[in-house]
Amino acid sequence: MPYDFDHAPLRHATDSLKWHRYGAALPLWVADMDFPAPEPVLTALHERVTHGVFGYGAPPDELTETLCAQMADRYGWIVTPEQIVYLPGLVCGLNVACRAVGESGDGVLVQTPVYPPFLAAPSNQERRLEIAELTAGYRDAWIDYTFDDAVLAAAIRSHTRLFILCHPHNPVGRAFNMTELTRLATLCERHDLIICSDEIHCDLLLDGRRHIPFATLAPEIAQRCITLMAPSKTFNIPGLGVSFAIIQNAGLRRRFKQAMRGIVPDVNILGLAAALAAYRHAGDWLREMLVYLAGNRDLTVATIARDLPGIRITVPEATYLAWLDCREAGISGNPQAFFLEQAGVALNDGATFGPGGEGFVRLNFGCPRAQLIEGLERMQMALKGLDKKSVA
């Protein structure tokens, strides 16, 4: 059936962080789409609420069985029920992984620019943050990112114990290919690193691409891997707080669970109901939504290349997030503040994504197309205002 992604409910009068943080500005920032959740999810939630009893819950066997079946069907990945650990959020999983691997003072390696909780989790758990910047290549108005093996290897110290991978990558939108992933795996084996692979955007690959879970590269890689996934970004239910880890090494899984004990709460019952309905019954919605997102991506890339001089942009292979280099646009100071104040458009500040992010902004195109067009037009007019000032 056709789904209407061009019209979305108004969110001003709700408790939406996205729509309230920056007042009247048009919000194209936090990774929260403006599309309603799929109808099967809404139906499941209505039925659960109508039941009227909200006692303590536990993950239903049906959800665990569904996850195992999907891993096998999509990736040929054989995951057994005991290897799934439920979590109330992926950021929680990043912090638990840091706590579970190594000792106080050990190193955690990340590649920047990257989702800001990657930068905070190590110090939250008394670990040392170690950084290797991704390598940016420029072609006209477009940016391509990859990583340099030598740069990554040079960032690894004798006390480095954990590598946190963002795959697909937020904010640069890369869906790393088999060759790149194999190079990463080789490096991690050589230096005896545990890998925590954040794969929360794994269902949001564009243009027919297929996700490759890091743990599926080889059995020996699976034994040193913590994979984090969730339905939250895929089906736009982040406020329901449900995610999971897949940990196939029994000893590593035991340490992960120990690090959770007494600190990490159970997943709430509405989140579990939503996750089961989403994974079982929302496949058609997801397929159509991915086509719509690709259209928004193409519109964003073309508009910026044509109408926003001095700004370069990634062409996302996955996610609904675009990464914009504003350093040659003639903006004085922080581009996020400039577009907020001069265009009334709220974007994410690239500096919060770590080294390699200053002078950049992140733009969320997971919204109705008319809203996206309005935001891009506002940004264009703000840049034209700069030209007028320079002439004056």
ABEGO torsion letter per residue (X at the ends): XBBBAABBBBAAABABAAAAAAEABBBABBBBBABBBBAAAAAAAAAAAAAGBBBBBBBBAAAAAAAAAAAAAAAGBBBBAAABBBBAEAAAAAAAAAAABEBBGBBBBBBOBBBAAAAAAAAAAGBBBBBBBBBBBBBEABBBBBBBAAAAAAABBAABABBBBBOBBOAAGBBBBAAAAAAAAAAAAAAGBBBBBBAAAAAABBGGBBBBBAAAABAAAAAABBBBBBAAAAAGAAAAGBBBBBBABAAAAAAAAAAABGABBBBBAAAAAAAAAAAAAAAAAAAAAAAAAAAAAAAAAAAAAAABBGBBBBBBABEABBBBBAAAAGBBEBAAAAAAAAAGBBBBBAAAAEBGABGBBBBBABBBAAAAAAAAAAAAAAAAAAAAAAAX
